[in-house]
């Protein structure tokens, strides 16, 4: 995963998409546990993915790049 994060930070859209795909089930489980229905969960996931994409270059804890 570390390599995907590094590539995504450098602007590799395919790496970013792969990261999101790898984490989609976890995102769904969290969203569905909080929200009332699948449509709301899907909207929340979509908003989260967009925010991740927009803010990826602001990642502060880059230790995951060295250890994970």
N, C-alpha and C positions, 0 to 999 in steps of 0.2 A: 504494500500500500504506500510506503514511503516514496517509492519511485513515481507512482501516480500523482501524489500530492506535489512533488517537485515539478513534474511535467505540467500539471494543471496551473500551478503558480506562474509558470513561464508562458501560459496562454494556450496550452494544448487542450482544445475543446474535447477531443476524444478521451483524453485521460480524465477530464472532469466528469464527463458522462459515465465513464466506467466507475468512478468513485461513487457517483450518485446511485448507479445501478447496484453496486455492492452493498450499499447502505439503505436501499429502498424498503426492504422488509422491516428493518428496525425503525425507520422513520414512520412507516405505516402503523406499526404496533403502538408507538408512542402517541401518534396523532389520534388513532382510533380509541385508545384508552381515555383520552382527554375529551374528545369531541363526540357528539351525539350520533353521527351517521357517516357513511362512507364518502358522501359528497363533500362534507365539511373537512374530513380528513384529507381527501384528495386536494382540495383547495389549499389547505395548510401546507401540505408537502410541496405543492407547486410554488407557493410563496417562499418556502424555506430554500428550495433549490435555486430560485432566482436570487435570493439574498446571498446565498453561498457563492454563487457565480460572481455577483457584483462586488463582494467583499473579500474574495479569495486573496487578493494581493495585500490585504491588511492583516493577514494571519500573524498574530503576535507570538504565540507559543510555537516556535519553530523547533523546539526540542523533539517533537514527534518525528521530525525529519531525520534526526540523528539516532533516535532510539527505537523508532517503530518501523 
